[in-house]
């Protein structure tokens, strides 16, 4: 089992930056691929970014590419999502997730955090 706890969400204005953190506990963190996903009420959860166990492979949704950066610190058992140039359409609940195998598919992740709300005002 891997337990994940997100933090860092909040209310910001369009154009601002925000960094989300996700702290992991439980099984060895290092071997897991990690992803960030987001969900708006009434819509399906969607992929935002993912990184492999070593951090040398990353993927991003087209909508956040060049604005968001995923990174991980295996020594701290933490994964981050740096979000720059935020837009109102980035408003959502953001979830971090872990899986033994690298994937960008939301249905392939085994462990999930409880989510953190990000609201971007125009």
MORAPE-V441641 format. One record per residue. N is the residue number from 1. SS is DSSP state (h for helix, s for strand, l for the rest). OMEGA is omega in whole degrees, 0 to 359 (none if undefined). D_FIRST is the distance of its C-alpha to the first C-alpha in Angstrom with 2 decimals. Layout:
n ss omega d_first
N SS OMEGA D_FIRST
N SS OMEGA D_FIRST
This chain:
n ss omega d_first
1 l 174 0.00
2 s 177 3.76
3 s 184 6.55
4 s 179 9.84
5 s 179 13.30
6 s 174 16.45
7 s 175 19.89
8 l 179 23.38
9 l 179 24.57
10 s 179 28.07
11 s 180 31.54
12 s 177 33.45
13 s 177 36.58
14 l 181 37.04
15 l 180 37.24
16 l 176 35.07
17 l 179 31.97
18 s 177 28.58
19 s 175 25.46
20 s 176 22.00
21 s 176 19.19
22 s 181 15.44
23 s 183 13.74
24 s 174 10.20
25 s 181 8.53
26 s 182 5.89
27 l 182 5.85
28 l 184 9.28
29 l 192 10.23
30 l 187 13.42
31 l 188 12.80
32 l 166 11.38
33 s 183 13.95
34 s 181 14.12
35 s 171 16.28
36 s 178 18.22
37 s 177 19.53
38 s 183 22.00
39 s 174 23.45
40 l 179 26.84
41 l 178 27.59
42 l 180 28.91
43 l 179 27.63
44 l 176 24.76
45 l 184 21.94
46 s 179 23.08
47 s 176 22.00
48 s 183 23.07
49 s 178 21.87
50 s 176 19.44
51 s 180 19.19
52 l 189 18.14
53 l 184 16.36
54 l 180 19.69
55 l 182 21.00
56 l 172 24.14
57 l 177 23.61
58 s 174 23.50
59 s 181 24.50
60 s 169 25.83
61 l 181 27.16
62 l 185 30.94
63 l 182 31.28
64 l 182 29.60
65 l 180 30.63
66 l 175 32.70
67 l 182 31.64
68 s 176 27.88
69 s 175 26.15
70 s 177 22.48
71 s 180 21.64
72 s 175 18.93
73 s 185 19.22
74 l 178 16.82
75 l 181 18.48
76 l 182 17.57
77 l 185 14.06
78 s 173 15.75
79 s 185 16.91
80 s 170 20.22
81 s 177 22.40
82 s 183 26.06
83 s 180 28.15
84 l 177 31.91
85 l 184 34.84
86 l 181 32.97
87 l 178 34.58
88 h 180 34.69
89 h 174 32.99
90 h 179 29.87
91 l 183 29.46
92 s 166 26.16
93 s 182 22.79
94 s 181 20.64
95 s 168 16.94
96 s 184 14.65
97 s 181 12.06
98 s 177 10.05
99 s 182 10.42
100 l 181 11.06
101 l 181 14.65
102 l 180 16.97
103 l 174 18.32
104 l 182 20.19
105 l 183 19.80
106 h 183 18.04
107 h 183 17.27
108 h 182 15.37
109 l 188 12.45
110 l 187 9.17
111 s 186 7.68
112 s 170 10.47
113 l 185 12.08
114 l 177 14.87
115 l 176 17.64
116 s 185 20.70
117 s 172 24.27
118 s 179 26.65
119 s 181 30.26
120 s 180 33.03
121 s 182 36.55
122 l none 39.54
